[in-house]
Amino acid sequence: MPDYIFEIWRRGVPTPDLEPAAAADDVQARSLAELRLLMGPAFVAVTVRRMGMEAFTLGREGAVASPPVVAIGRQGVSSTDAAASL
């Protein structure tokens, strides 16, 4: 089982909170990251790292984020770049 670290970015906080996560694969890690992101309105993005390397970043629709992210809105995940859509 690969080791994952979630970097959880909160509105107004310059550094992310680090949270370890166990998932069978990237698909399961993405599902867990989506749930984690939607757990609080202050969370604006989650960067998922697998074995120390960035796997992907998810962000809230309409949130300001510097890396390209997969936006999560009310309709679920879209494949847009949230940073570019602002």
TORMAR-598354 format. One record per residue (C-alpha): residue number from 1; residue in three letters; chain; z, x, y. Coordinates in pm, whole numbers, plus 50000, padded with zeros to 5 digits. Layout:
# residues N
   seq   type   mol      c3      c1      c2
   NUM    Ala     A       Z       X       Y
...
***
This chain:
# residues 86
   seq   type   mol      c3      c1      c2
     1    Met     A   50000   50000   50000
     2    Pro     A   49894   50164   50330
     3    Asp     A   50153   50214   50597
     4    Tyr     A   50083   50044   50929
     5    Ile     A   50245   50077   51270
     6    Phe     A   50204   49800   51525
     7    Glu     A   50212   49909   51890
     8    Ile     A   50320   49590   52064
     9    Trp     A   50226   49584   52432
    10    Arg     A   50429   49356   52660
    11    Arg     A   50337   49236   53007
    12    Gly     A   50493   49460   53272
    13    Val     A   50609   49731   53028
    14    Pro     A   50416   50062   53044
    15    Thr     A   50482   50174   52685
    16    Pro     A   50451   49978   52360
    17    Asp     A   50725   49885   52118
    18    Leu     A   50659   50041   51775
    19    Glu     A   50705   49825   51469
    20    Pro     A   50635   49932   51109
    21    Ala     A   50447   49683   50891
    22    Ala     A   50359   49672   50523
    23    Ala     A   50023   49521   50428
    24    Ala     A   49795   49548   50126
    25    Asp     A   49485   49617   50339
    26    Asp     A   49336   49587   50689
    27    Val     A   49266   49215   50646
    28    Gln     A   49632   49142   50576
    29    Ala     A   49740   49379   50856
    30    Arg     A   49512   49191   51100
    31    Ser     A   49668   48857   50997
    32    Leu     A   50019   48997   51046
    33    Ala     A   49923   49146   51384
    34    Glu     A   49778   48811   51497
    35    Leu     A   50101   48635   51405
    36    Arg     A   50309   48901   51580
    37    Leu     A   50100   48877   51896
    38    Leu     A   50137   48500   51908
    39    Met     A   50517   48512   51866
    40    Gly     A   50588   48551   52236
    41    Pro     A   50413   48489   52566
    42    Ala     A   50506   48836   52698
    43    Phe     A   50304   49010   52424
    44    Val     A   49957   49094   52555
    45    Ala     A   49815   49322   52284
    46    Val     A   49887   49477   51946
    47    Thr     A   49730   49807   51846
    48    Val     A   49735   49855   51470
    49    Arg     A   49754   50210   51336
    50    Arg     A   49691   50298   50974
    51    Met     A   49816   50638   50857
    52    Gly     A   49840   50753   51221
    53    Met     A   49486   50650   51321
    54    Glu     A   49400   50346   51532
    55    Ala     A   49247   50078   51309
    56    Phe     A   49198   49803   51571
    57    Thr     A   49354   49633   51872
    58    Leu     A   49411   49261   51917
    59    Gly     A   49477   49110   52258
    60    Arg     A   49562   48777   52410
    61    Glu     A   49271   48596   52569
    62    Gly     A   49283   48651   52944
    63    Ala     A   49523   48946   52919
    64    Val     A   49450   49271   53099
    65    Ala     A   49413   49548   52843
    66    Ser     A   49256   49890   52875
    67    Pro     A   49109   49931   52522
    68    Pro     A   48845   49689   52390
    69    Val     A   49031   49424   52194
    70    Val     A   48961   49125   51976
    71    Ala     A   49083   48830   52184
    72    Ile     A   49311   48567   52037
    73    Gly     A   49301   48230   52207
    74    Arg     A   49395   47874   52124
    75    Gln     A   49098   47847   51889
    76    Gly     A   49199   48158   51695
    77    Val     A   49035   48498   51702
    78    Ser     A   48709   48555   51885
    79    Ser     A   48503   48871   51872
    80    Thr     A   48485   48914   52247
    81    Asp     A   48606   49213   52442
    82    Ala     A   48900   49070   52636
    83    Ala     A   48904   49356   52884
    84    Ala     A   48535   49308   52969
    85    Ser     A   48567   48932   53010
    86    Leu     A   48811   48960   53302
***
